[in-house]
Structure formats: C-alpha cells, structure tokens
Amino acid sequence: MLYSLDVVCHVNKSNHIFSNSKLPVYSSFPIYYGWVIVFAVAFCNFIQTAESYPVLGVFLKPMTEEFGWSRTVFTGALTIGTLLGAGLSLLLGSIVDRSGGRWILSVSFSILGLMLLLTARVTSLWQFYVCQIIARMVSMGAIMLTLQIIIPKWFIEKRGRALAFGQVGLTSGNIVLPLYLQIVMEARDWRMAIMTMGVAVLCLSIPMVVIFIRRTPEDIGLLPDGVTAGEGVNLRAKTSFGKEMISETSFSLKEVVRLPSFYFLLISSSLVMLVAPGVFLHLIPYLTDKGLSPGNGVAAMAIVAGSAAIGSIVFGILGERYNPRVLLTACLLFMSFGYIFLIGVDRFMLAILWGVYMGSAQGGVFTTQQIILADYYGRDSIGSIRGVVWPAMVAANALSPLACSAVYDLNGSYTFVFLLFSLFIIFAALSVSIARSPQRKILLTGNNY
C-alpha cells in the first residue's frame, strides 16, 4: 500500500505526531543514520565482551592455579559485581529513555577500562574482588542495559535485522577475544592479556560512543526506519501476526506491569540468564577437564559464538515476518537439549558439533528476546521497561556461574547442574508460549489522513 504523506509515519499511544519538516545534516547521510547507530552499538558490544563470561573463562584456570583460589572464590567476585549491577540498572533505564545513552556509556567504558588495567596488577584476593566487582557492576548494570535500549528506538519495521546486526558485535567479541587472549597468554602471561584489553576499552570505545551515539531519530529530525515524510513511501510492514502495519502503540511502564505477558516474559528471560552465563564461564575449564587442550576449548567457545552470530541474523530477519513468540519458544526448546548434549562431549569433533548446535540456538534466543519485548510494548518506554526487566535477569546471571562452581567444587562434576539447566530452559519455553501479545497495532488506510 503506497502512501504520500506530508507529515507522519510514526504514531504513539498519545497520538503525538512527529514532523520531519526540518532536515539537518543527518538527513544527507548516504544511508539512514539508524544503521550508523547499529554499527556503533555492535562495535561497543564487541568491546564490552572484555568483561563477559566467555572471556573471563579464559582466565579462570590460570589465575586460580597461580593464586591457589577455588573456582567458587574466583566466581564470587563476579557474582557480587553482577548483583550490584542489577541494582544500578534500576536507576538507569528511565534515564536512557529521557537523555540517551551517550554519556552513560562514556563514563562506564572509562571505569571498565581502568578496572581491567588494575586487574592486570592484582597480587591478592581483595584486590581482585575490588576490581572485578566494580567492572562487572558497570558492565552488566550500565553498558549492557544501555546498548539493548538504543537500537529499538530507531527501528520498527526493520527492528529484527537491526537488533541482530547489533548482536553480532557481542558474538564476534566472544569469538575474537578468547582466541586473542589465549595467544597472548601463551606468548606472555594472563596479566599482559588483561592489560591489552584495558587499553583497547579506553582507546576504542569512548570515541565511538561520543561521536556517533544519539538518543532517537526524532532528536535529529528523522523518523524510524529512515521513512521520509512528504514523498511516496512504501510503509507496508508485517506484524508478528502477519497483518500490515506502519506503526506500533507504545505502552507506559505502569501499563506494562499490569499485563500477564510481561511476567511470563520476565520469568523466561530470567531462566535463560540463570543458565547460559554459567556454561559460558565454565565451558573452557569443563572441556579441559574432559581431556581437551586449552586451545581446543577456546576454539569450541569461538564456534559457539560464531554460530550464535549466524543464528542472531537468521532469527532477526525471521522475527520481522513471523511471530517472535513462536520463534523464541522453538529456540528455547533446542537450547534445552544442548545442555544434555554437552554432558557427552569428550572429543574435539563433538565439541565442534555441539558449538554449532548450541550457538545457533542461543543466537536465536538472545535476538528474539529483544525483538519480542520491543514488539509487545513499543519503543517509547523501552528503557524504563528494560530497567525493570534487566535487574531480575542480571541477578539470575550472577547466580549461574556460582552454582556451577559450587557443584564442581563439591563433587568434581558439572553433570547434575547441566541437567538442571536443561529443565529450567524447558520451563522458559513454556512461559514464552503462553505470553500472548497485548500490542495494539495501528493499521493506517487512506482515510486516516
């Protein structure tokens, strides 16, 4: 359906109309500036993996062996920092809605880089705890939350692929950094590896954020998806239910917390975060315990991340055409079987097969989780909504690695916890399957204007 509109292509719940009558320098970009935002978010996602569990897993064994710490003691610092990050995120979601994420990200990346440099010089447990508690708090409570809010504000019709491409930065970091750090550790030591990460965070992330990140397209005279008012534009898009739409209604946080679907999605997201991080942190030590070399373990982690990147893109595109609730439920069921599969992995070829399978499923899960939240509740209050959802997810994120460490330290095996994780993900799939969309879609016809 082709429209020639003089004014608007986005309508929010309050029926505000956003004019595109003034076109600043951003309108002269050869591409829609939202794709610049996607690239900047992807780049920042890549950098922030310096404090992710797959990267920290590279240091778990060498650091615990050098200092004589247990794996539970090592993980304790990460758990405390992550829990504090949950509290921090409660304060930041609505701030990102109002003010954008540029200065929050700039300050947070500065703190993260400094903490990594200090971690490279630790000589005692208390020093490690101080550095990693602050680093994890900033990474989980500020950086990851903010990066998940930015892209949905710039896209409606192309939201799925935009989120997927932004997610590729995260998965790419989980491929490249563990491999790079393993090489540096073999050539020098773990201290040099962490120091190079700290320098990279300080030198690369801050300029990217300050120069390119902006809050919303309306702030710079643009409209979501690059739609241009005043000319014939094909505004046809497919909703999650296959209906044509050009806009979405945004719910306020007060409305969202009264909707049953919100709590079903919250339960599902929290269960995923209760499971996945523990496996990411412990995968390399687990595989080396099973007889694989450290290099093979890092390679398996890279395969998981690479497959996740592909899964993110595939399911991001599918999420624009098909019901994300169905897609997410299917991905979660596939993911649940992956933990059972992992118990039998004792050879490198099996590790490769598992990495492709599990990575594809997890990439689909992490992307469709972001799509479904924005599709269900709109983009205007996505920061405030994320600010409520994210603390529960981060708290679950903190418990998973600690549970894995405690089980391992008690009986020297991860089998029980992997079986339990599989069961949790089945429950997550069930929660998503009954979380029906409340979204009030707007279908415009020629008579609307």
C-alpha positions as CSV (number, residue, x, y, z in Angstrom):
1,M,0.0,0.0,0.0
2,L,1.7,3.2,-1.2
3,Y,1.1,6.5,0.7
4,S,2.1,10.1,0.0
5,L,2.3,11.6,3.5
6,D,3.0,15.2,4.2
7,V,3.6,14.6,7.9
8,V,4.0,11.5,9.8
9,C,4.9,7.9,9.8
10,H,5.0,7.2,13.5
11,V,2.1,7.4,15.9
12,N,2.5,6.7,19.6
13,K,-0.1,5.9,22.2
14,S,-0.8,9.6,22.9
15,N,-1.4,10.2,19.2
16,H,1.6,12.6,19.1
17,I,2.7,13.3,15.5
18,F,6.3,13.8,14.8
19,S,7.1,16.1,12.0
20,N,10.1,15.8,9.7
21,S,9.9,19.2,8.2
22,K,13.4,20.2,9.2
23,L,16.1,18.1,7.8
24,P,19.5,18.7,9.5
25,V,22.9,17.3,8.3
26,Y,21.9,13.8,9.3
27,S,19.3,13.6,6.5
28,S,22.1,14.0,4.0
29,F,23.8,10.8,5.0
30,P,24.0,8.2,2.2
31,I,22.3,5.7,4.5
32,Y,19.7,6.1,7.2
33,Y,21.6,7.2,10.3
34,G,20.0,4.4,12.3
35,W,22.4,2.0,10.6
36,V,25.3,4.1,11.9
37,I,23.7,3.6,15.3
38,V,23.6,-0.2,14.7
39,F,27.3,-0.2,13.8
40,A,28.2,1.9,16.8
41,V,26.2,-0.4,19.1
42,A,27.8,-3.5,17.5
43,F,31.3,-2.1,18.0
44,C,30.5,-1.3,21.6
45,N,29.1,-4.8,22.1
46,F,32.4,-6.2,20.8
47,I,34.4,-4.1,23.2
48,Q,32.3,-4.8,26.3
49,T,32.9,-8.5,25.9
50,A,36.2,-7.8,27.6
51,E,34.2,-8.4,30.8
52,S,32.0,-11.2,29.5
53,Y,31.9,-14.7,30.9
54,P,33.5,-16.4,27.8
55,V,36.5,-14.0,28.1
56,L,36.7,-14.3,31.9
57,G,36.6,-18.1,31.5
58,V,40.0,-17.9,29.7
59,F,41.5,-16.5,33.0
60,L,39.7,-18.8,35.4
61,K,42.1,-21.7,35.4
62,P,45.4,-19.9,35.2
63,M,44.5,-17.4,37.9
64,T,43.1,-19.9,40.3
65,E,46.1,-22.2,39.8
66,E,48.6,-19.3,40.3
67,F,46.9,-17.9,43.5
68,G,45.6,-21.2,44.9
69,W,41.9,-20.0,44.8
70,S,39.0,-22.3,44.3
71,R,36.7,-21.7,41.3
72,T,33.9,-20.7,43.7
73,V,36.2,-18.0,45.2
74,F,37.1,-16.7,41.7
75,T,33.4,-16.6,40.7
76,G,32.3,-14.9,43.9
77,A,33.7,-11.5,42.8
78,L,31.8,-11.8,39.5
79,T,28.6,-12.7,41.4
80,I,28.8,-9.8,43.8
81,G,29.6,-7.3,41.0
82,T,26.7,-8.6,38.8
83,L,24.2,-8.4,41.7
84,L,25.3,-4.8,42.3
85,G,24.9,-4.2,38.6
86,A,21.2,-5.3,38.9
87,G,20.6,-2.5,41.4
88,L,22.4,0.0,39.3
89,S,20.3,-0.9,36.2
90,L,17.1,0.0,38.2
91,L,18.2,3.6,38.1
92,L,19.4,3.9,34.6
93,G,16.6,2.6,32.3
94,S,14.4,5.6,32.5
95,I,17.4,7.9,32.3
96,V,18.3,6.4,28.9
97,D,14.7,6.9,27.8
98,R,15.0,10.6,28.7
99,S,18.6,11.5,28.0
100,G,20.0,8.8,25.7
101,G,23.0,6.6,26.4
102,R,26.0,8.6,25.2
103,W,27.3,9.9,28.5
104,I,26.3,6.8,30.5
105,L,28.3,4.7,28.1
106,S,31.3,7.1,28.0
107,V,31.6,7.1,31.8
108,S,31.0,3.3,32.1
109,F,33.6,2.4,29.5
110,S,36.1,4.6,31.2
111,I,35.6,2.9,34.5
112,L,35.6,-0.6,32.9
113,G,39.0,0.1,31.1
114,L,40.6,1.4,34.3
115,M,39.4,-1.7,36.3
116,L,40.8,-4.0,33.7
117,L,44.2,-2.3,33.9
118,L,44.2,-2.6,37.7
119,T,43.1,-6.3,37.5
120,A,46.3,-7.0,35.5
121,R,48.3,-5.9,38.5
122,V,46.5,-7.7,41.3
123,T,48.6,-9.7,43.9
124,S,45.9,-10.6,46.4
125,L,42.3,-11.7,46.6
126,W,40.9,-8.5,47.9
127,Q,42.4,-6.5,45.1
128,F,40.9,-8.9,42.6
129,Y,37.5,-8.6,44.3
130,V,37.5,-4.8,44.2
131,C,38.5,-4.6,40.6
132,Q,36.1,-7.3,39.3
133,I,33.1,-6.2,41.5
134,I,33.3,-2.7,40.0
135,A,34.0,-3.9,36.5
136,R,31.1,-6.4,36.5
137,M,28.7,-3.8,38.1
138,V,29.4,-1.3,35.4
139,S,29.4,-3.8,32.5
140,M,26.2,-5.6,33.5
141,G,24.3,-2.7,35.2
142,A,25.1,0.1,32.8
143,I,26.8,-0.9,29.5
144,M,24.8,-4.0,28.5
145,L,21.5,-2.4,29.6
146,T,22.1,0.8,27.7
147,L,23.2,-1.0,24.5
148,Q,20.0,-3.1,24.5
149,I,17.8,0.1,24.7
150,I,19.4,2.1,21.8
151,I,18.6,0.2,18.7
152,P,14.8,-0.5,19.2
153,K,14.2,3.3,19.4
154,W,15.5,3.7,15.8
155,F,13.6,0.9,14.1
156,I,10.1,-0.6,13.8
157,E,9.7,-2.4,10.5
158,K,13.4,-3.4,10.3
159,R,13.8,-3.9,14.1
160,G,14.6,-7.6,13.8
161,R,17.6,-7.3,11.5
162,A,18.9,-4.2,13.2
163,L,18.9,-5.9,16.6
164,A,20.6,-9.0,15.0
165,F,23.4,-7.0,13.5
166,G,23.9,-5.2,16.8
167,Q,24.1,-8.6,18.5
168,V,26.8,-9.7,16.0
169,G,29.2,-7.4,17.8
170,L,28.7,-9.3,21.0
171,T,29.1,-12.7,19.4
172,S,32.1,-11.5,17.4
173,G,33.8,-10.4,20.6
174,N,33.2,-13.8,22.2
175,I,34.9,-15.3,19.1
176,V,37.9,-13.0,18.7
177,L,38.8,-12.0,22.3
178,P,39.2,-15.5,23.8
179,L,41.3,-16.6,20.8
180,Y,43.4,-13.4,21.0
181,L,43.9,-13.7,24.8
182,Q,44.9,-17.3,24.6
183,I,47.6,-16.4,22.1
184,V,48.8,-13.5,24.3
185,M,48.8,-15.8,27.4
186,E,50.8,-18.5,25.6
187,A,53.3,-15.9,24.5
188,R,53.5,-13.9,27.7
189,D,51.0,-14.4,30.6
190,W,47.5,-13.6,31.8
191,R,48.5,-10.2,33.1
192,M,49.6,-8.9,29.7
193,A,46.4,-10.3,28.1
194,I,44.2,-8.4,30.6
195,M,46.2,-5.2,30.2
196,T,45.8,-5.1,26.5
197,M,42.1,-5.5,26.9
198,G,42.0,-2.5,29.3
199,V,43.9,-0.3,26.8
200,A,41.6,-1.3,24.0
201,V,38.5,-0.5,26.0
202,L,39.8,3.0,26.8
203,C,41.1,3.9,23.4
204,L,38.4,2.4,21.2
205,S,35.0,2.6,22.8
206,I,34.8,6.1,24.1
207,P,35.4,7.9,20.8
208,M,32.9,5.7,19.1
209,V,30.2,6.5,21.7
210,V,30.8,10.2,21.8
211,I,30.9,10.7,18.1
212,F,28.1,8.5,16.9
213,I,25.5,7.6,19.6
214,R,22.3,9.6,19.6
215,R,19.1,9.0,21.5
216,T,16.2,8.8,18.9
217,P,15.8,9.6,15.2
218,E,13.3,12.3,16.2
219,D,16.0,14.1,18.1
220,I,17.9,14.7,14.8
221,G,14.9,15.3,12.5
222,L,14.5,11.8,11.3
223,L,11.9,9.1,11.6
224,P,12.1,5.3,12.5
225,D,13.4,3.0,9.7
226,G,14.5,6.0,7.7
227,V,11.0,6.8,6.4
228,T,10.9,10.2,4.8
229,A,7.8,12.3,5.1
230,G,6.5,14.3,2.1
231,E,7.1,11.6,-0.5
232,G,5.6,8.4,-1.7
233,V,6.9,5.7,0.6
234,N,6.0,2.0,0.9
235,L,5.1,1.8,4.5
236,R,3.9,-1.8,4.5
237,A,5.3,-3.9,7.3
238,K,4.3,-7.2,8.7
239,T,3.4,-7.5,12.3
240,S,4.1,-10.6,14.4
241,F,0.7,-11.9,13.3
242,G,1.1,-11.3,9.6
243,K,-1.0,-8.2,9.5
244,E,0.0,-5.0,7.7
245,M,1.0,-2.0,9.9
246,I,3.0,1.1,9.7
247,S,3.3,1.9,13.4
248,E,3.0,0.5,16.9
249,T,1.5,1.7,20.1
250,S,3.9,2.2,23.0
251,F,2.8,1.2,26.5
252,S,4.0,3.0,29.6
253,L,5.7,1.2,32.3
254,K,2.6,1.5,34.6
255,E,0.6,-0.3,31.9
256,V,3.1,-3.0,31.2
257,V,3.4,-4.1,34.8
258,R,-0.3,-4.9,34.8
259,L,0.0,-7.2,31.8
260,P,0.3,-11.0,32.4
261,S,2.6,-11.3,29.3
262,F,5.2,-9.1,31.0
263,Y,5.6,-11.6,33.8
264,F,5.8,-14.6,31.6
265,L,8.5,-13.0,29.5
266,L,10.3,-11.9,32.7
267,I,10.3,-15.5,34.0
268,S,11.6,-16.8,30.7
269,S,14.3,-14.2,30.3
270,S,15.5,-14.7,33.9
271,L,15.7,-18.5,33.5
272,V,17.8,-18.1,30.4
273,M,20.1,-15.7,32.3
274,L,20.2,-18.2,35.2
275,V,21.6,-20.9,32.8
276,A,23.6,-19.5,29.9
277,P,26.3,-17.5,31.7
278,G,27.4,-20.3,33.9
279,V,28.1,-22.5,30.9
280,F,29.9,-19.7,29.1
281,L,32.2,-19.1,32.1
282,H,32.9,-22.8,32.8
283,L,33.0,-24.2,29.2
284,I,36.8,-24.0,28.7
285,P,37.6,-25.4,32.2
286,Y,34.9,-28.1,31.6
287,L,36.3,-29.2,28.3
288,T,39.9,-29.2,29.6
289,D,38.7,-31.4,32.5
290,K,37.3,-33.8,29.9
291,G,40.7,-34.1,28.2
292,L,40.7,-31.4,25.5
293,S,43.5,-28.9,25.3
294,P,43.0,-25.3,26.3
295,G,43.3,-24.3,22.6
296,N,40.5,-26.7,21.7
297,G,38.4,-25.3,24.5
298,V,38.9,-21.8,23.2
299,A,38.2,-22.9,19.7
300,A,34.9,-24.5,20.8
301,M,33.9,-21.3,22.5
302,A,34.7,-19.4,19.3
303,I,32.5,-21.8,17.4
304,V,29.6,-21.3,19.8
305,A,30.0,-17.5,19.4
306,G,30.3,-17.7,15.6
307,S,27.2,-19.9,15.3
308,A,25.4,-17.5,17.6
309,A,26.1,-14.7,15.2
310,I,24.6,-16.6,12.3
311,G,21.6,-17.6,14.5
312,S,21.1,-14.0,15.5
313,I,20.9,-12.8,11.9
314,V,18.7,-15.6,10.7
315,F,16.2,-15.2,13.5
316,G,16.4,-11.5,13.5
317,I,15.2,-11.5,9.9
318,L,12.6,-14.2,10.6
319,G,11.4,-12.1,13.6
320,E,10.2,-9.4,11.2
321,R,8.0,-11.8,9.3
322,Y,6.8,-14.4,11.8
323,N,5.5,-14.4,15.3
324,P,8.6,-14.0,17.6
325,R,6.8,-15.8,20.4
326,V,6.8,-19.0,18.3
327,L,10.4,-18.5,17.2
328,L,11.6,-17.9,20.7
329,T,9.7,-20.9,22.1
330,A,11.3,-23.1,19.4
331,C,14.8,-21.7,20.0
332,L,14.5,-22.3,23.8
333,L,13.5,-26.0,23.2
334,F,16.5,-26.5,21.0
335,M,18.7,-24.8,23.6
336,S,17.4,-27.1,26.4
337,F,18.6,-30.2,24.5
338,G,22.0,-28.6,24.1
339,Y,22.9,-29.0,27.8
340,I,22.2,-32.7,27.7
341,F,24.3,-32.9,24.6
342,L,27.2,-31.2,26.4
343,I,27.4,-33.9,29.0
344,G,28.6,-36.4,26.4
345,V,31.2,-34.1,24.8
346,D,34.6,-35.6,25.3
347,R,36.3,-35.1,21.9
348,F,37.1,-32.1,19.8
349,M,34.8,-33.1,17.0
350,L,31.9,-33.4,19.3
351,A,32.8,-30.0,20.8
352,I,32.6,-28.5,17.3
353,L,29.2,-30.1,16.6
354,W,27.9,-29.0,20.0
355,G,29.2,-25.5,19.4
356,V,27.4,-25.1,16.1
357,Y,24.1,-26.5,17.5
358,M,24.1,-24.6,20.8
359,G,25.4,-21.4,19.3
360,S,22.7,-21.3,16.7
361,A,20.0,-21.8,19.3
362,Q,21.4,-19.2,21.7
363,G,21.8,-16.6,19.0
364,G,18.2,-17.1,18.1
365,V,17.1,-16.8,21.8
366,F,19.1,-13.6,22.6
367,T,17.9,-11.8,19.4
368,T,14.2,-12.8,19.6
369,Q,14.1,-11.9,23.3
370,Q,15.0,-8.3,22.4
371,I,12.5,-8.3,19.4
372,I,9.6,-9.6,21.4
373,L,9.9,-7.1,24.2
374,A,10.0,-4.1,21.8
375,D,7.3,-5.5,19.6
376,Y,4.9,-6.2,22.5
377,Y,5.3,-2.9,24.3
378,G,6.7,-0.4,21.8
379,R,9.8,1.8,21.7
380,D,8.9,4.9,23.7
381,S,9.3,3.4,27.2
382,I,11.6,0.6,26.3
383,G,14.4,1.9,28.6
384,S,12.1,2.1,31.6
385,I,10.7,-1.4,30.9
386,R,14.2,-2.8,30.4
387,G,15.2,-1.1,33.6
388,V,12.7,-3.3,35.4
389,V,13.4,-6.5,33.5
390,W,17.1,-6.3,33.5
391,P,17.7,-6.4,37.3
392,A,16.0,-9.8,37.5
393,M,18.0,-11.0,34.6
394,V,21.3,-9.7,35.9
395,A,20.6,-11.3,39.4
396,A,20.0,-14.6,37.6
397,N,23.2,-14.0,35.6
398,A,25.1,-13.7,38.9
399,L,23.8,-17.0,40.4
400,S,24.5,-19.3,37.4
401,P,28.4,-19.2,37.5
402,L,28.4,-19.5,41.2
403,A,26.1,-22.6,41.1
404,C,28.4,-24.2,38.5
405,S,31.4,-23.5,40.6
406,A,29.8,-24.8,43.8
407,V,28.7,-28.0,42.2
408,Y,32.1,-28.6,40.7
409,D,33.9,-27.9,44.0
410,L,31.6,-30.3,45.8
411,N,31.8,-33.3,43.5
412,G,34.2,-32.5,40.7
413,S,31.5,-32.8,38.0
414,Y,29.1,-30.5,36.2
415,T,26.6,-33.2,35.1
416,F,23.9,-32.5,37.7
417,V,23.8,-28.8,37.1
418,F,23.7,-29.2,33.3
419,L,20.6,-31.5,33.6
420,L,19.0,-28.9,35.9
421,F,19.8,-26.2,33.4
422,S,18.0,-28.1,30.7
423,L,14.9,-28.4,32.8
424,F,15.0,-24.6,33.5
425,I,15.1,-23.8,29.8
426,I,12.1,-26.1,29.1
427,F,10.2,-24.0,31.7
428,A,11.4,-20.9,30.0
429,A,9.9,-22.1,26.7
430,L,6.6,-22.9,28.4
431,S,6.5,-19.3,29.8
432,V,7.0,-17.7,26.4
433,S,4.5,-20.0,24.7
434,I,1.7,-18.6,26.9
435,A,2.8,-14.9,26.8
436,R,0.3,-13.5,24.3
437,S,1.0,-10.1,22.7
438,P,-1.0,-7.2,24.1
439,Q,0.2,-4.8,21.4
440,R,-2.4,-2.5,19.9
441,K,-1.3,-2.2,16.3
442,I,-2.3,0.8,14.1
443,L,-3.3,-0.1,10.6
444,L,-3.5,3.1,8.5
445,T,-5.7,3.4,5.5
446,G,-6.1,6.1,3.0
447,N,-8.9,7.6,5.2
448,N,-6.7,8.2,8.2
449,Y,-5.2,11.5,6.9
